[in-house]
């Protein structure tokens, strides 16, 4: 009787377990643009003395030359059809893979959103600006999600992008290039819009040029075509609060809907890991913002 119960339980829960298994998709059909195959093997580059936000180790993925999308869908009964492509941070040197990637997808899943983690190319390629290959990966990634929305059970009009730190800069750079691809078009996917429907920037970096009086970095230029944007920062963040403040003001000048949450303390690089600092409650504010704007309505 006990064995029979186990078999029945396995049959009942197997579909749910299968649905929860992440799907991994290559961003490029072949070698990514400009890659020369001269990197070491992809690896976790975390060192014993590296920081542990929230008391947990962080997977610091490095030497990425084959970009991928890790697609994590919510349970069917929660699924709203909305999706968010996640750009982990890491200074364009590594990717904080779990802290600012898979853990974020898990949180989105709990709220009925498909989380799609982009593993973009790092570290910086010689002779190129640090964000250039990652921007190519980001454009191709959002285009892929939109082109495959029907097959993947997603709403092509509710695709957001959420970026942390350097990933926040990458998300803003993506928003600054809504029409033109920054690489030679490969196939029909590159004819599909890569513009996010909304943007979340969490402790974003590189948005302003300090030496030019905190002028907006040309790589993240703002127009009235920018998507609605949500921003979080702590005043004591070493990345400098002027980054999101100047960016927010430019959004307002362009009449782009925007919401910014500025906290007194919190530092940098906390991801979704809760601490005593109130800034780590930002996920609740982000979900409120997404719900207020109608992106979490089940359709």
C-alpha positions in Angstrom: 0.0 0.0 0.0 2.8 2.4 1.0 4.7 1.7 -2.4 1.4 2.3 -4.3 1.0 5.7 -2.5 4.5 6.7 -3.4 3.9 5.8 -7.1 0.6 7.8 -7.1 2.4 10.7 -5.5 5.1 10.6 -8.1 2.5 10.6 -10.9 0.7 13.6 -9.4 3.8 15.7 -8.7 5.9 14.7 -11.8 4.3 17.3 -14.1 4.8 20.1 -11.6 8.5 19.1 -11.1 9.0 19.0 -14.9 7.4 22.4 -15.3 9.7 23.8 -12.6 12.9 22.6 -14.5 14.7 25.5 -16.0 15.0 25.6 -19.8 18.4 26.7 -21.1 18.6 28.3 -24.6 21.6 29.6 -26.4 21.3 33.2 -27.2 23.2 32.9 -30.5 22.7 30.1 -33.2 26.5 29.8 -33.5 29.5 31.7 -32.1 28.6 35.1 -30.6 29.6 38.2 -32.7 33.4 38.9 -32.5 34.3 35.9 -30.3 37.7 34.5 -30.9 37.7 31.5 -28.6 40.6 32.8 -26.6 39.0 32.7 -23.1 39.6 30.2 -20.4 36.8 27.8 -19.6 33.7 29.3 -17.9 34.0 28.8 -14.2 32.9 30.0 -10.7 35.6 32.4 -9.8 34.5 33.0 -6.2 37.4 33.3 -3.8 37.3 32.3 -0.1 37.6 35.9 1.0 34.9 37.3 -1.3 31.9 38.8 0.4 28.8 36.8 1.4 25.7 39.0 1.2 23.0 37.8 3.7 25.6 35.4 5.1 25.5 33.2 2.0 28.2 32.5 -0.6 27.7 34.0 -4.1 28.4 32.1 -7.3 30.6 34.5 -9.4 30.5 33.1 -12.9 33.4 34.2 -15.1 34.9 33.7 -18.6 31.5 33.6 -20.3 31.8 33.3 -24.1 28.6 31.3 -24.8 25.7 33.5 -23.7 22.5 31.6 -22.6 19.0 32.2 -21.3 17.9 30.2 -18.3 14.1 30.3 -18.4 12.3 29.6 -15.1 8.5 29.5 -15.3 6.1 29.9 -12.3 3.5 27.2 -11.4 0.7 27.1 -13.9 -1.9 28.3 -11.4 0.2 31.4 -10.7 1.4 32.2 -14.2 0.4 35.7 -15.3 2.1 35.5 -18.7 4.4 38.3 -17.8 8.2 37.8 -18.0 11.3 39.6 -16.9 14.8 39.1 -18.4 17.4 39.4 -15.6 20.8 41.0 -16.1 23.1 40.0 -13.1 25.7 42.5 -12.1 29.4 42.0 -11.5 31.3 45.0 -12.9 31.4 43.5 -16.4 34.0 41.2 -15.0 31.9 38.3 -13.5 28.2 37.6 -13.1 26.7 37.3 -9.6 24.8 34.3 -10.9 22.6 33.3 -8.0 22.5 36.5 -5.9 21.4 38.6 -8.9 20.1 35.9 -11.2 18.5 32.6 -10.3 17.4 33.9 -6.8 15.6 36.7 -8.6 13.9 34.3 -11.0 12.6 32.3 -8.0 11.2 35.5 -6.5 9.5 36.4 -9.8 8.1 32.9 -10.1 6.5 33.3 -6.7 4.7 36.3 -8.1 3.5 34.6 -11.3 6.2 36.0 -13.5 8.6 34.0 -15.7 12.2 34.8 -14.8 14.7 34.6 -17.6 18.4 34.9 -16.5 20.8 36.2 -19.2 24.3 34.9 -19.0 26.0 37.6 -20.9 29.6 37.8 -22.0 32.2 38.7 -19.4 34.9 39.9 -18.8 35.5 43.0 -20.9 36.8 42.2 -24.3 40.1 44.0 -25.3 39.6 47.0 -27.5 35.8 47.3 -26.8 33.8 49.3 -24.3 32.9 47.0 -21.4 29.2 46.9 -22.3 29.4 46.3 -26.0 29.3 42.5 -26.3 26.8 42.3 -23.3 24.5 44.8 -25.1 24.6 42.6 -28.2 23.6 39.6 -26.0 20.9 41.7 -24.3 19.3 42.8 -27.5 19.4 39.3 -29.0 18.0 37.9 -25.7 14.9 40.2 -25.5 14.3 39.6 -29.2 14.4 35.9 -28.7 11.9 36.1 -25.8 9.5 38.2 -27.9 9.9 36.0 -31.0 9.2 32.8 -29.0 6.6 34.3 -26.7 3.7 32.2 -28.0 5.8 28.9 -27.8 7.0 29.7 -24.3 3.5 30.8 -23.0 4.4 34.5 -22.6 2.8 37.8 -23.4 4.9 39.6 -26.0 3.7 42.9 -24.7 4.7 42.3 -21.1 8.5 41.6 -21.2 10.5 43.6 -18.7 14.2 43.8 -18.0 15.7 43.9 -14.5 19.4 44.7 -14.0 21.7 44.9 -11.0 24.7 47.2 -10.8 26.6 46.8 -14.1 23.5 44.8 -15.2 21.5 47.9 -14.4 23.7 49.9 -16.8 23.3 47.2 -19.4 19.5 47.4 -19.0 19.6 51.2 -19.4 21.8 50.8 -22.5 19.3 48.3 -23.9 16.6 50.9 -23.3 18.7 53.5 -25.2 18.9 51.3 -28.3 15.2 50.3 -28.9 15.3 50.1 -32.7 18.8 49.5 -34.1 20.7 46.3 -33.4 24.3 46.7 -32.4 25.4 43.6 -34.4 24.8 42.4 -38.0 21.3 40.8 -38.2 21.4 37.0 -38.3 17.8 35.8 -38.7 14.2 36.7 -38.3 14.6 37.0 -34.5 16.6 40.2 -35.2 13.6 41.7 -36.9 11.6 41.5 -33.7 11.6 44.5 -31.3 14.1 44.2 -28.5 12.7 47.1 -26.5 11.6 46.2 -23.0 8.1 47.0 -21.9 9.4 48.1 -18.5 12.7 48.5 -16.8 13.9 47.8 -13.2 17.3 49.2 -12.2 18.6 48.0 -8.9 21.7 49.9 -7.5 22.7 50.7 -11.2 26.2 51.7 -12.1 27.9 53.8 -14.8 24.8 55.9 -15.6 26.6 59.2 -15.3 30.1 60.6 -16.0 31.5 62.0 -12.7 34.3 63.9 -14.4 31.7 65.7 -16.5 29.5 66.9 -13.6 27.5 63.8 -13.5 26.2 64.2 -17.0 24.2 61.2 -18.4 26.5 58.6 -19.9 25.9 58.7 -23.7 25.6 54.9 -23.6 22.3 55.2 -21.7 20.9 58.3 -23.4 17.2 59.0 -22.6 14.4 59.9 -24.9 10.6 59.9 -24.6 10.7 56.4 -26.0 12.3 54.9 -22.9 10.1 52.4 -21.1 8.5 53.0 -17.7 11.3 52.6 -15.1 11.7 51.5 -11.5 14.9 52.4 -9.6 16.3 51.4 -6.2 19.4 52.8 -4.5 20.9 53.4 -1.0 22.5 56.8 -0.3 25.7 55.1 1.1 26.2 52.9 -2.0 29.8 53.3 -3.1 28.6 53.3 -6.7 27.3 56.8 -5.9 23.7 57.8 -5.6 24.2 60.5 -8.2 24.0 57.7 -10.9 20.2 57.0 -10.4 19.4 60.5 -9.3 20.6 62.1 -12.5 19.0 59.3 -14.5 15.7 59.7 -12.8 15.6 63.4 -13.4 16.3 62.9 -17.1 13.5 60.4 -17.3 11.2 63.0 -15.7 12.3 65.7 -18.2 11.5 63.2 -21.0 8.1 62.6 -19.4 8.9 58.8 -19.0 6.9 57.2 -16.1 9.4 56.5 -13.4 9.4 55.6 -9.7 12.5 55.8 -7.5 13.1 54.5 -4.0 16.1 56.0 -2.2 17.1 54.6 1.2 19.4 56.1 3.7 21.6 53.0 4.2 22.2 49.7 2.6 25.4 49.7 0.6 25.7 47.7 -2.6 25.3 44.1 -3.8 22.5 42.8 -1.6 20.4 41.3 -4.3 17.2 39.9 -2.8 18.8 38.7 0.5 17.0 40.4 3.4 19.0 42.1 6.1 18.2 44.7 8.8 18.5 47.4 6.2 15.2 48.6 4.8 16.5 48.8 1.3 16.4 45.0 1.1 12.6 45.3 1.2 12.8 46.7 -2.4 11.2 43.5 -4.0 7.9 44.3 -2.3 8.0 47.8 -3.8 8.9 46.5 -7.2 5.9 44.0 -7.2 3.6 46.9 -6.1 4.9 48.9 -9.0 4.4 46.1 -11.5 1.0 45.4 -10.2 -0.1 49.0 -10.3 0.9 49.3 -13.9 -1.0 46.2 -14.9 1.8 43.9 -15.8 0.8 41.2 -13.3 -2.8 40.8 -14.5 -3.4 37.2 -15.4 -4.4 37.0 -19.0 
